[in-house]
Amino acid sequence: MFWNRTVRVTAVLAGTLGGVTSAVYGVLNRQSKYAQRVIGEPEAPPPVADGRYAPPGWTGPADADALRFAVIGDSLAAGLGAETAEGLPGVLLAKGLAESLGQPVDLTTYAIVGATTKDMIAQVDEAVANPPDVVLIVIGGNDVTAKMSIGVSATLLGAEVARLRSVGAGVVVGTCPDLLPIRPLRIPLRWVASGWSRLLARAQDRSVRKAGGLPVALGEQVSPEFLHRPEELFSSDHFHPNGAGYSIAKRALLEPLVLAAGGDAVEEPAPELVTPTVLPIGRAEPAAS
């Protein structure tokens, strides 16, 4: 969910917590190093499959007007972990938009693995040069490792959403997912990261709404599925989604994107989601030594 350097969050996170002892800091540091070893480095960047996607059975002209759909953000937006181009979130959503709206969709992916909200500014620069009709943004995780405060991160996001809205784009933002499902992050580091990610998501939600965008709470709508079905939904790094995982995210994101593009609500079945429960310390899995 975050890039590999995101597991090196110990000093940043611990520095935000009052009363952290050297012993606790040492545990967090060891757990951070353990997560780095488990997750490792990616074997390859995500595939790229930008282009035109037509509705099923499309018989219209090849040069028909298409909805311009842009994807902006970090590794989640780029689709790291998807086994094939068909499993990329941009492709899944472009096909869903085409079917829902009954018109072709031109997909352009600006998202870059490892991007922070500051890095996203350059992506928005590219996007507004050829204004899209609708935009998906997923960003925020790497802001932690960049030592960016939650307030600054959310403010920057709101400014970029407003800039996209000013050129006529509908904007949907998938807010920071909850990191509770990330098994390579051992307890208590996982609890710390989960709390940070939820605080960031709430701040993002407020900024996006204020700027005229539509926030989607991935931490509430998607993360519980990963908590209870990790073997099915995570890629081999146990950190980023696989194609099936991105399909779960598509279910949460498609209807807001259709609405942002001016279409009607989507009738798509979704699995029953289970609210994650944080275990008390006495019942938690043992920490890495």
N, C-alpha and C positions, 0 to 999 in steps of 0.2 A: 504494500500500500504506500509506503514511503520508499524512496530510493535507498540503497544500501547504507549510505552515510547517515540515514535517519536513525538507525539503531544506535548511533553514537550520540545519544541525547542526554547521557547521564549528567554531565556538568550543567547543561542548560536547564534541565528540568529540576535537578536538585537545588540549583541556585535560586529557584523560584519558591522553594518550600522553606518555611521558617523552622528552625530547630533540627535540621538534618545533621546527625552525628557523623563522625568520620567512619564509624562502623557501618552505618546504613549506606553512606556514600560508597564504601568499599564493595558492599553487596551489589549495589546498582551498577557499579563499574564492571564487576565480574560478569554480571548478567548481560550487560551491553556487549562485552567481548564475545560471550557465548553466542549471542544472537548473530553477530557478524559472521562467525564461523559457520553457523547453520545456514544462513541465507546465502552467503557467498556472493560472487559476482555474476551478472547475467551472461549467458552464452552468446546472445545476439540482441540487437535492438528489436523492437516490435516491427512487424511488417507494415508496409504502407499500401493502402488500397484506395487512394483518393480517386474521384471520378464521378460519373453519372450513374445513378441508380433509378431505374424506372419501376412503376408499379407492376405487380404480376399481370401478365397478359396485355401489357401496354401495346397499343396499336397506333398511337399518335405519331406525329411527325418527329423525326430524329432531332430537329432543331427547335422543338417546343420549348417554351419558357420553363426554366427549372427553378426550384427553390434553392437558394444558396445557403448551405448549411456549413458552419465553421465549428471546429472543435479546438478548444484552447485549454492549456493547463499543463499538468505534470504527467507522470508515468501512468496514472489511472486513466487520464484522458487519452493518452497515446496508445494504451492497450498493451502495456508490457505484461507478458504472461500468457497472452492469447496464443494458442497453438498455430492458428492459421489466420489469414486475413478475414475470413468469414466470421471469426470470433471477436474482431476488434469492436470496441463500443461504438466508434464512429460509423462503421459499416452496418452493425445491427440497427442503430438508430436511423441511419439514412434510409435503409430498406423499410423500417417501420414508418417513417415519415412519408415515404413515397406511397406506401399502401394506404395509409390513413388519409392522406390528402388527395390521392388520385392524380398525382403529377410527378414528373421526374425530380430528383434531388441531386444537386451537385455538392459533393462532399470535399471539403478542404480541411486538412488537419495541420494545425499550427503547434499543437502540444509537443513538448520536449521532455524526455525523461530527466528527472532531477530538477525541474524548474521550480522556482519560488514565485511568490506573488510579484516581487520586483522584476523577475525575469519575464513574467507574463506581459509586462508593459510592452516589450518589443513584439510579442505575438499579436497584441491588439493593434500596434502600429501597422503591422502587415495586413491584418484583417480589415481595418477601416479604409485602407487604400483601395480596396475593392469590396465595398460594404456588403456583408452577408444579410440574409433575411432573418435568420435565426442562428443563435450561438449557444453551444454548450460549454460551460467552464467547470473544470474540476481542478482545484488548486488548494494549497495550504499546508500540506504535510511537511514539505521541505523547509517551510518557514521556521520550523522549530530548530532545525540544525543550523540555520543561518542566524540564530539568536535574534530573530525579529519578534517584537512583542505582539501579543494577540491584538491589541488595539491598533497598532500600525498595520499589521497584516490585513485586518478587516477594513480599515480605512482605505488602503490601497486598492483592495478588491472592489469596494464600492465606487471608487473613482473610475476604475476601468469599466465596470458595468454601466455607469452613467455615460461614459464616452461611447460605448457601443450603442446604447439607447439613443444617443444624440444623432447617430447616422441612420436611425430607423430600424435597427435590429432588435428582435425579441431575444431576451437573454434568460437562460436557465442555468442556475449554478447548483451543482452537486456539492453540498458542504462537506467538510472533512469527515470521513468515516470514523467510527469508534474503533480504537485499536485493541479492544478487549479480545477479539478473536485471534490475534497474532500469537501463535504458540511459541515461536522462537523467543519472544519477549517473556521471560519468566516472571512469576510473581516475586517481589512487589513491583518490579520495573514496569510490568504490563499495566498494573493499576495506575501508576503515575502517568504513563503514556496515554492511557484511556481517559483519565481525567483531563489532561491537557487537550486532547483532541476534541472532547465534548465541549470544553470551554471555547475553543476556537470555532467550532461549528456554530455555536449560538451567536457569537459575535459576527460571523460571516452572514448568518441569516438576517440579522438586523440591518447590516450595511447593504446587503443585496436588495432587501425590500425597500429601503429608503431610496435607493438609486433607480427603482423601477423594474428590477429583475424578479424572477421567480426562483426562490430557493427550494431545493429538495434535500430533506434531511437524510442523507445516506446512512448516518449513524443509527437512525431509528428504523428506516425502511429496508436497509440492505444488510448492515452488519450482523443483526441477529441470525440471519441465514448462515453466514460464514461461521458464526460461533457454534452452531449446532450441526453443520455439515461441512467441516473443514476439508475432509478427504475428497469431497466431490467438487469443491468450488475454488480451492487454491491451486495455483500452479506449483511446479516442482520446487520453487524457492520458499514455499510455505508463507509467502508474504504478499505477492500480487495475485489477483484473480486469474483463473484460466478462462477459456471460452465460456464454460457453463456459468462461472462466476459473473462474467460480464453480461450474460443473458439475464441474470437476476437484477443487475443494475439497470438494464434496459427497461424492465417492467416498471421501475420507479420513475424513470426519466422520460419515457416516451410521451405520456399524456401531457406533462407540462410543456414539452417541446412542441407538440401539436397545437396546444392552446397558444403558445407564444408565437407560432407561425400563423395564427388566425383560424385554425381549424376547430372542429368539434371534439368533445371529450372522446377518449378511446375506450372501447369496451374490450378489455383484455383481462383474462383470469390471472390472478396472482396467488401464490401459495400463502397459507396462513403463516404469519410471522410470530416468532416467539420472543418475548422481551428477555434480554439477557439478565442474569442475576449474578452479582458479584459475591463470591463466597467470603464468609468471615475468615480472618487470618488463620484460625485454628483448623479450618477445613480446606485450605488452599493447598495446591501442589507444592512440594518442597522447592525452595529456591536453589538456583545453581550455585555450586560452591566454587 
